[in-house]
Amino acid sequence: MTPHPPLPERYTSTEAKPDFVNRLFDQGAAYYDGVVNWGFLCSGAFYRRWVQQRYGLKPGMRVLDVACGTGLVAVGAARVLGSAREITCLDPSAGMLAEARKKLDATFVQGRAEALPFPDASFDFLTMGYALRHVMELDATFAQYHRVLRPGGRVLILEVTKPSGAIGRFFFRLYFGRIYPALTQLFTRSRAAKDMMSYYWETMDACVPPENVLASMRAAGFAEVKRKKIFGLFSEYSAVKA
């Protein structure tokens, strides 16, 4: 199951998606933190730390942050753990990893969610922040997550989800589809940064519904599969390896 249909205006085939996404985030990496900070009203740092604690992250756990980007979720985890020594950050974008290395004394690995380069049962807690739309295939991704978690390990996936109601969808489209990309270019003067946020909107708009994500997690063998909605816009997907 793919997280969204192909976007032919962005890449010519499904197989071309990874290279396109890597280039997009390599070019926009230097702007990402600033754009995300003001775009979400400076609330992200507190939320990323709090949500991981709420789902059971504790000192002593080994953490894998998949599609770590510039390391924002991992920074939140490090504050809970007391250091970043037990955190592994994985991302396919060299540009994003370069930005993350400036923040954390963690382990950094370049790679993809669908083919995690780690032994079975390596981690206690696995996170993915706002990047599920960028994987190639959901079933393969969740199978890998299940494989690398230890028994009793938890997965936590954060996403932005298109509202189900017509009014909510209208304002969602207005902000993420028009206002956010336009302000990004205005503030950064970077076409690459604008393209990055425009692509965010396009993938959110085309993403499969939450029911499909939950079904794919269950099919991978996860137990206690749940989705918590925040403000009808943000999704917290969680599950446990039995």
Phi, psi and omega in degrees: 000124178274149181290338175199159177296161176303149178248088189298338178286349181253320180212153191279339180206163179301323181295336181276352183302311183302316180295320179298311182297319179299314179299317181301313183279332172300316184287330183261359188303319184295338182261349194299311185300313181297318181295315180292323183299304182283332181295333178247028170059036175059024183263352191293319186299313178297314184296317183296324176288313184295318184292324178291321174297319183297330180264012168106007178293131183220155175305142181098346179280149171266128189242138171243120176255105183272140185055053188294341182060229180273010173090016185293318177292320180296325176298318176298319178296319181298326178291328176286317184284336183098345175195174179256010186295331181262016181252133171247126180252125180238136177202146177281345184267118178296325179295318178293317178298323179298321177291320181296324181297336179289341186256332196227144170263062183250183172265131183242133182225132175270122183180179185244155182297327185284350182215068184293127184272052183227152177294164175300149172054049184263341190227153177266335188212130182234130181238155172211119185252106170059040182223004182299330181293343186264357178283165180279323189208126185291314184299316179295322180296312182290329175297321177292319178300315180297320183296316188276350177277145173284157174306131185088354179290154185242144172249138178228119181241124178257135180214160168260127186240134179299128180300154181276333182277155183296319181292315178299318179296323180299310181289328175300313180294319181298313184285303185284331182274332185236303188293311184299309178298322181295316178293327177299314179292323180298315185281325185263339187057031183238121176292327179297318179294320178296316179299321180299315182284331174295320178293324174306311181297314183300319180286324176296319181294325185265355188295147177298155181292160181305327180301324179292320179297314180298319179296321180293323177294318178296319181297333179283351178107003181286149174249167179053042182285124184217159170229126175252129179265138176241118180057021181067010187233321183258142180243134171246103177268130179221155179195165182233141171278115187296000000 
